[in-house]
Amino acid sequence: MVEQSRRPKQVLGPLGSVLTMGDLPPPNVKRWIAHRKAIIVCAVRGGLITLEEVVDRHGITQEEFLSWERLLDEHGLLGLRATRRPGSMNRPATVPIAAASSAKRCIRPRASTATDSN
């Protein structure tokens, strides 16, 4: 486990804003909207909280977290929605540029494919 003193006090969130421990969803969340899932993924990636702590705090499984991470990488915030609209997963993920140039953005842009250029 990462020592508390070595953890960053803030990380970059899914839309480029700064996240702290106070910005994480509360432990008793019943409804996991896409933005809350993205916040958790960014917090774990940035080292703000560990995956083990997320599992304990929120009662999700590692597999569930890993699926959120994969969907976020492949489809952006739309991929984390529980309800899908026809064709919504075929649109390219759009990501605002983060204001901090030296910080890594949590959402990685989708790799372009031959169908994206049409």
Helices and strands as residue ranges (DSSP letters): G 4-6, E 11-12, E 18-19, G 21-23, H 34-46, H 51-58, H 62-75, G 76-80, G 88-90, G 114-117
